[in-house]
Amino acid sequence: MTFLPHPLAGSALALGAFLLLAPPSHSAEKSEPLSPVDARFIQEEAAAGKAIAKIADEAAARSESAKVRAFARVLVRDHRESSAALAAFAKSRAVDLASGDMERHKAHFDQLREEKGPDFDSAFIDLMVRMHKDRVENFEKTATDSPDAELKKWAGATLPKLQSHLKTAKELSPSQTASAAPPHFIVL
């Protein structure tokens, strides 16, 4: 007998993960305002999450590598889920997400549009390594230093997924692959 997963099993798993990682809703209680540092973290990470999802969506459509396309689809899904949770949290704390720095990320997107083929894949992966290094550093800092317990908990719960993205991006990076290759010797 062949086992076929239920068609909604993936959706149910994604919804469960989203609910587990989503910051709690504050509709019934009045919450303390966030510190300026935490508000800025939310603004920056909301912009970065949207940018990563948009860039990865482009990579899922344009990449010539099946591995890069698969990774890009994971990034789109995960960063859209995370962005939705972060937007809900920001709304509950009256944090204006319009203040996020999308211009910096727009430059990344514009740069990738110029690339084609393997050069596109390489540029995309290198960008994902850089962007995820920044995300991991920011989330680690917030998960340890934030005075807001809910934001601290959410950042800590989201961190493993970002670390996984960084690890995968590094594994796919041509510069990592080249540096990991054994040296070639010429025998005379």
Kinemage of the C-alpha trace (Angstrom):
@kinemage 1
@onewidth
@group {chain A} dominant
@subgroup {mainchain}
@vectorlist {calphas} color= white
{ca met a 1} P 0.000 0.000 0.000
{ca thr a 2} L 1.300 3.437 -0.897
{ca phe a 3} L 1.042 6.203 1.677
{ca leu a 4} L -0.203 9.480 0.266
{ca pro a 5} L -0.231 12.484 2.593
{ca his a 6} L -3.492 14.337 2.989
{ca pro a 7} L -3.541 17.346 0.627
{ca leu a 8} L -4.061 19.741 3.527
{ca ala a 9} L -1.345 18.262 5.753
{ca gly a 10} L 1.279 20.803 4.647
{ca ser a 11} L -1.117 23.695 5.195
{ca ala a 12} L -2.029 22.419 8.642
{ca leu a 13} L 1.645 22.110 9.577
{ca ala a 14} L 2.403 25.615 8.310
{ca leu a 15} L -0.561 27.063 10.215
{ca gly a 16} L 0.530 25.274 13.392
{ca ala a 17} L 4.080 26.604 13.080
{ca phe a 18} L 2.759 30.100 12.402
{ca leu a 19} L 0.514 30.011 15.478
{ca leu a 20} L 3.327 28.668 17.623
{ca leu a 21} L 5.799 31.359 16.534
{ca ala a 22} L 3.366 34.267 16.260
{ca pro a 23} L 3.621 36.867 18.995
{ca pro a 24} L 0.524 36.856 21.217
{ca ser a 25} L -2.325 39.202 20.394
{ca his a 26} L -2.838 42.161 22.703
{ca ser a 27} L -6.468 42.942 21.915
{ca ala a 28} L -7.722 42.178 25.416
{ca glu a 29} L -4.947 43.800 27.405
{ca lys a 30} L -3.198 47.131 27.382
{ca ser a 31} L 0.508 46.654 26.811
{ca glu a 32} L 3.507 48.791 27.563
{ca pro a 33} L 4.996 50.735 24.666
{ca leu a 34} L 8.149 49.298 23.183
{ca ser a 35} L 11.551 50.834 23.730
{ca pro a 36} L 12.862 52.853 20.769
{ca val a 37} L 15.456 50.119 20.155
{ca asp a 38} L 12.784 47.405 20.003
{ca ala a 39} L 10.533 49.534 17.789
{ca arg a 40} L 13.447 50.089 15.391
{ca phe a 41} L 14.208 46.348 15.413
{ca ile a 42} L 10.621 45.622 14.384
{ca gln a 43} L 10.709 48.248 11.624
{ca glu a 44} L 14.034 47.037 10.232
{ca glu a 45} L 13.165 43.356 10.410
{ca ala a 46} L 9.735 43.882 8.849
{ca ala a 47} L 11.395 45.642 5.900
{ca ala a 48} L 14.122 42.995 5.638
{ca gly a 49} L 11.617 40.134 5.826
{ca lys a 50} L 9.496 41.627 3.047
{ca ala a 51} L 12.601 42.259 0.945
{ca ile a 52} L 13.899 38.710 1.402
{ca ala a 53} L 10.496 37.273 0.423
{ca lys a 54} L 10.336 39.497 -2.671
{ca ile a 55} L 13.907 38.742 -3.743
{ca ala a 56} L 13.436 35.013 -3.101
{ca asp a 57} L 10.200 35.039 -5.106
{ca glu a 58} L 12.194 36.408 -8.036
{ca ala a 59} L 14.861 33.721 -7.508
{ca ala a 60} L 12.243 30.957 -7.420
{ca ala a 61} L 11.122 32.086 -10.875
{ca arg a 62} L 14.512 32.886 -12.454
{ca ser a 63} L 17.080 30.513 -10.992
{ca glu a 64} L 18.554 27.813 -13.205
{ca ser a 65} L 19.382 25.633 -10.188
{ca ala a 66} L 16.726 23.330 -8.724
{ca lys a 67} L 18.396 23.623 -5.294
{ca val a 68} L 18.372 27.414 -5.414
{ca arg a 69} L 14.723 27.454 -6.548
{ca ala a 70} L 13.737 25.105 -3.698
{ca phe a 71} L 15.618 27.240 -1.165
{ca ala a 72} L 14.005 30.389 -2.560
{ca arg a 73} L 10.519 28.882 -2.140
{ca val a 74} L 11.302 28.054 1.506
{ca leu a 75} L 12.477 31.630 2.058
{ca val a 76} L 9.311 33.066 0.505
{ca arg a 77} L 7.079 30.911 2.712
{ca asp a 78} L 9.005 31.412 5.946
{ca his a 79} L 9.591 35.146 5.578
{ca arg a 80} L 5.985 35.844 4.606
{ca glu a 81} L 4.771 33.941 7.679
{ca ser a 82} L 7.255 35.726 9.908
{ca ser a 83} L 6.407 39.120 8.389
{ca ala a 84} L 2.696 38.555 9.018
{ca ala a 85} L 3.355 37.678 12.656
{ca leu a 86} L 5.654 40.655 13.091
{ca ala a 87} L 3.118 43.000 11.458
{ca ala a 88} L 0.411 41.818 13.869
{ca phe a 89} L 2.734 42.375 16.814
{ca ala a 90} L 3.726 45.822 15.508
{ca lys a 91} L 0.077 46.784 15.136
{ca ser a 92} L -0.676 45.674 18.693
{ca arg a 93} L 2.147 47.912 19.931
{ca ala a 94} L 1.419 50.854 17.601
{ca val a 95} L 4.741 50.534 15.766
{ca asp a 96} L 4.669 52.187 12.346
{ca leu a 97} L 6.131 49.757 9.828
{ca ala a 98} L 6.246 52.400 7.109
{ca ser a 99} L 9.473 53.645 8.720
{ca gly a 100} L 11.418 50.535 7.668
{ca asp a 101} L 14.386 51.079 5.354
{ca met a 102} L 13.134 49.555 2.086
{ca glu a 103} L 15.414 51.714 -0.084
{ca arg a 104} L 18.493 49.749 0.960
{ca his a 105} L 16.724 46.527 0.037
{ca lys a 106} L 15.424 47.954 -3.236
{ca ala a 107} L 19.042 48.450 -4.308
{ca his a 108} L 19.685 44.726 -3.708
{ca phe a 109} L 16.673 43.809 -5.818
{ca asp a 110} L 17.706 46.147 -8.623
{ca gln a 111} L 21.227 44.699 -8.629
{ca leu a 112} L 19.896 41.148 -8.982
{ca arg a 113} L 17.703 42.129 -11.917
{ca glu a 114} L 20.874 42.780 -13.925
{ca glu a 115} L 22.205 39.240 -13.403
{ca lys a 116} L 21.356 36.154 -15.457
{ca gly a 117} L 21.983 32.420 -15.259
{ca pro a 118} L 24.652 31.159 -12.869
{ca asp a 119} L 25.678 34.752 -12.101
{ca phe a 120} L 22.136 35.417 -10.866
{ca asp a 121} L 22.200 32.298 -8.676
{ca ser a 122} L 25.575 33.245 -7.235
{ca ala a 123} L 24.546 36.850 -6.553
{ca phe a 124} L 21.254 35.728 -4.983
{ca ile a 125} L 22.900 33.207 -2.666
{ca asp a 126} L 25.661 35.618 -1.638
{ca leu a 127} L 23.003 38.240 -0.871
{ca met a 128} L 21.027 35.723 1.206
{ca val a 129} L 24.174 34.885 3.194
{ca arg a 130} L 24.779 38.583 3.941
{ca met a 131} L 21.153 39.375 4.733
{ca his a 132} L 20.698 36.327 6.957
{ca lys a 133} L 23.938 37.024 8.845
{ca asp a 134} L 22.480 40.443 9.672
{ca arg a 135} L 19.101 38.942 10.603
{ca val a 136} L 20.690 36.332 12.887
{ca glu a 137} L 22.797 38.984 14.655
{ca asn a 138} L 19.776 41.263 15.162
{ca phe a 139} L 17.545 38.449 16.408
{ca glu a 140} L 20.236 37.134 18.788
{ca lys a 141} L 20.632 40.607 20.273
{ca thr a 142} L 16.876 41.088 20.671
{ca ala a 143} L 16.373 37.570 22.063
{ca thr a 144} L 18.910 38.287 24.806
{ca asp a 145} L 18.716 42.049 25.396
{ca ser a 146} L 15.139 43.175 24.760
{ca pro a 147} L 13.303 44.457 27.842
{ca asp a 148} L 10.022 43.293 26.254
{ca ala a 149} L 9.380 39.665 27.264
{ca glu a 150} L 7.045 38.898 24.355
{ca leu a 151} L 9.350 40.309 21.702
{ca lys a 152} L 12.302 38.564 23.334
{ca lys a 153} L 10.429 35.234 23.253
{ca trp a 154} L 9.334 35.680 19.631
{ca ala a 155} L 12.840 36.634 18.491
{ca gly a 156} L 14.249 33.582 20.271
{ca ala a 157} L 11.630 31.296 18.715
{ca thr a 158} L 12.238 32.700 15.219
{ca leu a 159} L 16.041 32.570 15.469
{ca pro a 160} L 16.494 28.828 14.684
{ca lys a 161} L 14.676 29.223 11.356
{ca leu a 162} L 16.911 32.176 10.411
{ca gln a 163} L 20.000 30.199 11.431
{ca ser a 164} L 18.796 27.340 9.241
{ca his a 165} L 18.347 29.736 6.307
{ca leu a 166} L 21.868 31.075 6.845
{ca lys a 167} L 23.317 27.562 7.009
{ca thr a 168} L 21.558 26.544 3.791
{ca ala a 169} L 22.630 29.727 2.007
{ca lys a 170} L 26.242 29.126 3.043
{ca glu a 171} L 26.042 25.536 1.792
{ca leu a 172} L 24.736 26.760 -1.576
{ca ser a 173} L 27.226 29.626 -1.820
{ca pro a 174} L 29.768 29.245 -4.622
{ca ser a 175} L 32.349 31.082 -2.509
{ca gln a 176} L 31.825 28.584 0.331
{ca thr a 177} L 31.982 25.650 -2.066
{ca ala a 178} L 35.175 26.941 -3.655
{ca ser a 179} L 36.869 27.521 -0.306
{ca ala a 180} L 35.854 24.061 0.907
{ca ala a 181} L 37.316 22.296 -2.133
{ca pro a 182} L 40.681 20.632 -1.651
{ca pro a 183} L 43.620 22.356 -3.300
{ca his a 184} L 44.686 21.112 -6.703
{ca phe a 185} L 48.337 20.330 -7.235
{ca ile a 186} L 50.083 20.337 -10.555
{ca val a 187} L 52.495 17.471 -10.906
{ca leu a 188} L 55.453 18.169 -13.174
